[in-house]
Structure formats: C-alpha cells, structure tokens
Amino acid sequence: MLKTRAFLMGVAGGIVGAALVVALMIAFGVTSVKQETTEVVQTTPASFSAAGGLTPEQIYQRYAKSVVEINSTFPGTVGFFGPQGGGQAIGSGFVVSKDGLILTNAHVVVDYQSGNLPQPASKVTVIFKTGGSRQSQPVPATVVGVDGSSDVALLKVDPGKSPALDPLPLGDSSKVQVGEPVVAIGNPLGFQFTLTSGVVSAVDRTLSSPTGAKIPNGIQTDAAINEGNSGGPLIDSTGHVIGINEQIASPVQGPTGGAGNVGLGFAVPINTATSAMKQLQNAKPAAWLGVSVENITPDVARTFKLPTDKGALVASVFPGSPAEKAGLQGGNENVNLQGQPFVLGGDIITAINGTSIASSQGLISTIGAYKPGDVVTLKIIRGSSTQELKVTLGTKPVGL
C-alpha cells in the first residue's frame, strides 16, 4: 500500500544556506529554483464567463504590472545543523499605494528557522513587469514592518526609482464565496509573472503562520500555487485582491524538492492583511513575552482533560526570551486536533497583572498594551497547581 502524507508548506522559493528553512509549526519551503523569464497565462475557464466579471486575460493585462518579484538575501546564520551560509529567497508581492508600499508574506523577507529567532533579510529588491515580456531592473526595497503571526510584511520602494506605481484594488474577504472564480499572479518556481486560475475551494480555513500562530478565515483555492507564489495576490473576477497566497498542502514533491501543487493552495484573507498593514505603518517598539501559544476552548479542554476551559496554552518558549528567563514551560506532546497540530503539556497562562486571559488572542492583545521593559506578573496553571511568575518584557524581534 502506498502511503502519503500531506505537507503544509509556505511557498517562497529560494535557497537559504544548505538546508530547508522550517518554521516552528509548519514548513516554509525555501529551495533553489531555475530563473526564467517565460510568462504563462492559463486558458479562460467557463466559470469566469458565467460570473460576468473580468476574464483572467483582462485581469492580467490590467494588473500584472502591479505584481512584483521579490528577491531576499539572507546573512549567514547558525541553525540546527550548525553554521549556515547566507542565501536567497524568491517570492511575490503587490503594490498597495502610489508612494511605494508593497504587501507580501513575512516568510518571503524573514528566514524562520526551527528553534531560533527569525532572521530578517539583509537585502531586499523587487522587479516590476514593465510591458510585454519586459521587466525593470531590481529596485531596492526597505522592510517597513513584519507581522509573523499573520505572515504579512510591508515593504517600500522609492517611487522615483520605480516604474509607475498602480495600486491593486483591495476587496473584502468576508464576502468571499465558495465556487467564485479567482486568479493568482506571482513567480512560481522562478517563472516570472505567471497567472493561474481556479475557484475558491473553501473558506474559514485555519492556517498556521511561520511563528506557529493560527491565522483564521483562510481562503482555499485550486488555482495552481507553487514555491515562489508566496506574497502574491489572489484576485477575484472583479479585479479585487481577496487574499495573499501563502502556503500549499501536498503529498508529493515538486521539481525543486519542495511540495508540489495538487490544487490545495491557501491565502491569508486580505482583511487580515490590511489590518496588519495599518499596524505596521504606525508600528512602535512592541513588548514581547516570547511564547507560541494554543487557544483553549471548552471542546479542547474536554477532549484533552485540561484543568481549565479558557486561557493561553504555552506550546513553545523561544530560547533566550523573557518567558524562558522567567521559567515558563512549553509543551512536550504533539497531537492532532481536527486535522491541525496541537501541543499539550505546557503552562496555561490565565492572567497578567490580574487581567484574565481567556484566549491566545487575549494574551497577545494584553501584552501589546505594555512596553518593553515593563515587569508583569503572570498567573499560570502548571499541572494541577497554580503559580505566579514575574516577567520583564523584552522588545519584539523583527519577524514575530
């Protein structure tokens, strides 16, 4: 009997050191790709005609110039297998403002390695499509900010050094319907400015970010998505972006050794991305505890016989973080909950300075109200006992 296992992988293509970059709870593939300048446009499916909107060809002609190829260079790092040389990653992104703002995935510009803090790219450039098969020279880009928990990054280019910037119109992902036609534009496997088409296969999927945080309301599509598509737009038949292509599930290997496309692609909903973008534009140094947490619900508590039905269950603790220094403990048992990985055995955080913590999101928002250097008291459940720990909050690293 042939047995297969579905792999959820991020779809930023490239090579980082000599090893595959792996996130805390999900593999984000960064593998070598062959550079090509071929453009690929799929045949218009009947679903677009039935929708009465723009055809894939019309969408491509109008908006491909607003999609960019992103090339990230990473410095040498020390990973699980010892010292690693620097490398490159290839992804996609799209213009969202005339003054040069570009949205993409966090894992396109940040190297997430298992057990280590994220490593931001030392250099980022973008390439624009300028007409026909022509493209621009690489344009330097700065990283405005990164939200690893939603896998969103915001870049900026100098309008004076770029082709004309035409922002893509953003849609409302809360109104996305299963079965509606969509297209993806990006740079899969290094094949620049490729368009693929399909439909929305499902909504309300829970995605895993490169930090291990859960991303709700994810969009599933059968439009072909491969490594290198990360950060590119998922566009509906009206020409509006409804998601940022982020990861694929696959039981097979692709030609570069990463996961191959089998029609299971996933996108971060654009409403989530827009919210993250607004925060990143006005970001100040943020407080950091240094944990990856799981959400506790009554069903979860009942299934796994937890001592409480609310709180934030610590899945893992970052090495060298304020949480580790304070003695917080992560989980040690990996289980599967409705197809999603879940980690048991860690401390459960139930309050911070007397403020009750009902969920993982509650923990994030409560920590966000403090400043780096603040001392807080955590109330935790460890096993069958309740304890209090004092923590001096640190500064949130880039990428988290």
N, C-alpha and C positions, 0 to 999 in steps of 0.2 A: 504494500500500500504506500502510495506517495503521500507524504505529509508536508503541508506547507504552513507557514506562519506569516501573518500579516505584519509588516513593519510600517510604523508611522514615522515618516522622515520629513524633515524640513527640506525645502527644495532650492537652497542656494548652492549653485555649482561652483567648484573651485578646488584648490588643494591647499591644505594648511599643514605644514610640516610633512611628516611621512605617514601620519595616522588620520583616521576618520575622526572628525570632531563630533563628540557626543554630548548632548545636553543632560541635565540631571535626571529627567524622567522620560525623555524622548530623544531619539537620534535625529540630529540635524545634519544631513549629509553634505560634506564639502569635499568633492572629489575632482580629479583632473578632467578637463573637457577639451575637445578639439575646437579651435577657433574657426568659425566660418562666417561668411557674410551673406549666405543664402537667405532669402525671405520665403516664408511658407504661408500660404493662405488657404484654409480649407474650403471645400465646396459648400455653398449655402444650403443648410438643411431646411426641410419643409416647415419646421416649427417656427422659423423666423418669418416666413411668408404668412403663416397663419396668425402670428402675433400682430401683424400690421405695423411693425416698427421699422427700424433701420435694419438693413441686411448686414451680415458680417463684413462684406466688402465696403459698404458705406461707413461703417464704424471704423474700419482700418484706415480708410482714406482720410477721415476727419481727425482721428485721434492718435494714430500711431506716432506722430511727431511729438506727442506729449508723454510718451513712454520712453524710458531711458534704460540703457545697460549700465549697471553699477559694477565697478571693479574695486575690490578692497584688498589692501596689502596689510599683512599682519606681521608684527615683530616676532622674533624667536621667543619661545615660551618653554617652561618646564612642565611637562604633563605627566600623565600616568606612566608612560614608557620612558621617562627621563627627558633630557633636553631635546627640544624640537626646533628646527629652523623655521624661519618665517615662511609665509606662503601667500597665496592669493585666493580670493573667492569671487565668483561671478553671480550677480543677481539682477533683479529688475526693480524699477521704481516708476513713479509717475508724478508729473508736475501738478501742484495744487495751488500755486499762486504766481502772479506775474513778477513778483520780486524774487523768485528763485527757490521757493520751498518745494521739496520733493518728499513724498511719502514712500517708505519701503518697509521691509521687515527688519527687526532688530538683529536677527541672526545673519543678515547679509553684511552688516558692518561691525559685528561683535563676534568674537570667537568664544563659544561656550564649550568648556571642557569639563568632563565629569570630575567632580571633587575639587575643582579650582574656581577662583573668581573669574568672571568674564574678562576677556582681553580685547579692548577696543582696537579697531584697525588704526594703523599708524598713518595710512594714506588712503583716501577715497577719491575716485574720479568717476565721472559719468560721461556717457556717449549718447548723443541725440541722433535720431533719424532726421535727415535734412531734405529728403525728397528722392523718390525713386529708390535706387539702391545706394544712394549717397548717405554718408554719415559724418558727424562732426569729429574733430579731434577730441581727445579726452579733455574734459573740463574739470578742474579741481573742485571738490565739494567739501564743505565742513559739516560735521555732525552737530546739529543743534541740540539734540537730545535723544535718549533711548529709553523706552519703557519695555523692559524684558518681560514683564508679567502679561502684557498683551501682544508681545512680539511686534512692536511698532517702533520705527525710528524715523526721525525727521532730519532731512539734510537741507543744505542751502548752497546754491551756486550763485556766482556773480552774474547778474543779467547782462552786464557789459561784456562778459567773456563767453556768453552762451548764445545759441540761436534764439529766435523769437520764442518767448515762453507763453504757451497757450494752456492754461489750467484745464484739467479734465473736470467735467461737472460731476459732483458727488450726489449719490442717491440716498435713499432711506432704506437701510437693510431690514428694518422692522416690517416692511411691507413686501418682502421677497416671498414669492410663492413657488412651491414645488412644481416643476414642469415648465417654468418660464425659460425661454432661450437666453443663453449668455455666451460671451466670448472671453477668452483670456489672451492678453498680449504680453509677451515677455521674451526672454532669451534662453529657452530650454537647451541644455547641453551645449551652450555657446552658439546655437543657431540664432543669430540676432534678429530681433523684431519679428518674431513668429506669432501668427494668430491661430488659435484653435477654437472650436465652437462646440457647444453642447447645451445641456439644460441644467437647471437647479435640481439636483437629485434628492436633497433633503435639507431641512433647516433645523435649527436648535441643536446642532451637534456640539458637544463639549470637546474643545481642543486643548492640548497640552502645550504650554509655552516653553521656550527653551530654559526658563528658570524653574519649571515644574508647576507653575501656577496654572489654574484652569481658565480657559477663555470660553465664556458661554456664547450661545447663539451663533455658533459657527455655521458656515454655508458649505454644503457638499455639492460637488459638481462632477459630471462625467466629461467635461471639456478636458482634453489632454493636457496634463501638467507634469513637468519633469524638473529635475535639478536645473537651476538657473532661472526658473519661473518665479522664485521667491521674491516677494515685494511688488510684483506686477499686478495690474488691475484686473478684476473680474467685472465685466461690463454687461449691463442688461440691454435689451433691444431698443431702449430709448436713448442709449448712449451714456447712461449714468453709471458711475462706479458703485458697485454694491458690496465689494469686498476686496481684500488684499490676499492674493494667492500665497499660501503659507506652507502647506505640507501635503504629502500623499500617503496613502496606505497601500502597501504592495506585498504580495507573497513571492515576488520574483526580483532578480537582479537586473538592472539596466546595463547598457553597454559600457558604462564607466565604473561599474562595480557597485553603484548605489541602487536604490529601489527603482524598479521600472514602472511606468504608468500602466495601470489596469482599469482606469476610469473611476478611481476613487481619489478625487482631489478635494482639498478643503481650503476655505478662505476665512480670514478674520473679518467679521462684519464691519462695514465702513462706519457705522455709528460708533462702534468701539474705537476704531482707529481715529475718527475725528475727535472724540473725547480725549484720547491720549495726546493727539497733536496739539490741542488747545492748552493742555497742561504743560507740554514740553516747551511751547513757545514762551511761557512765563515761569519756567522752572527755576527754583532756588535750591541750594543745597538741602537735601532731604534727610530726615532721620532714618536710621537703619538698625534693625534688630539682628538680621542675619539668619533667618529660618525660611524653609519651604514648608508650607502648611497644607493640610487637608481640611475640607469642610465637614463638620459633623451635623447630621440631620437625625431626626427621630428614627428613620428607617436604618440609617447607618449604625446608630447606637444599638438598636435592637438586633440587627444582623450580627454585629461583632461583639455584642455584650459589653459595650463601653460603659463607664461609670456615670456618664452624663450625655444628654442628647443635644447639647449646644457647646460651642467653644471652637477653638482652632487647634487641631491635632498636628503636632510638630512631626513632619515627615523626615526632614533632614536639617542639619545645622552646618552652616558654612564654616570651614576651618578659619580660625583667627578672627571670627566675628564677635561682636558684643555678646551674642547669645552663647557662644562656646565659652567665652571668658566667664560668663555668669553661671555656667553649669547646666544650661538647658540640654536636654537629651532628645535626639531624633529617634525615628522608628527603626525596627530591625526585622520586620516581617512584611514581605511583599505579597499582596493578594490581588484578586481581580474582582471589581465591582461593576456589574453590568457592562462588561467589555472595557472598563477603564482601570488602569493601575491604581492601587491604593496602598498606602504604607501604614502599618499598625505598630504599636509598641512605644510610641514617643510620648512626651509630655503633652498634656492638654492645657492650653492657656485659656483661663476663664475670666480673667480681669486684669486691667492695667490701671494702677493708681486708683483702685476702687470702681473703675468703669467696667461694667460687664462686657465680656466679649462673647457674642453669640455665634460668630461665624468667622471663616478665614477673611472675608471681606471686611468684617468689623475690626479685625486685628490690623489689617492694612490701613484702614481709614483712621483708626485711633493712633497708630504710630505716626501717621502723616501729620497729626496735629502737633507733634513735638518737634524740637530742633536737635541737630547733632550736639552731643554733649550733655543733654538732659538725662537725669537719673530717674528711672521709673521702677516701680515695684510690680512684679508680675505675680499673679496668683495662679498656681498650676496644680493639676492633678497628676501625680506620678504613681502609677499602680493603684493602690487603694488609699493613698494618703494625699492630703492637701498641703502644699508648701508655698512659701513666698520667696522670691528671688529678686535681688536688686540688680538692675542692668543700667550701665551707662551707654546710651545710644550712640552709634557711630554715624558716619556720613555714607549715604547710599552710593555704592560704586556704580560707575557707568555700566549700563547693560542690564541692571536689575530693575 
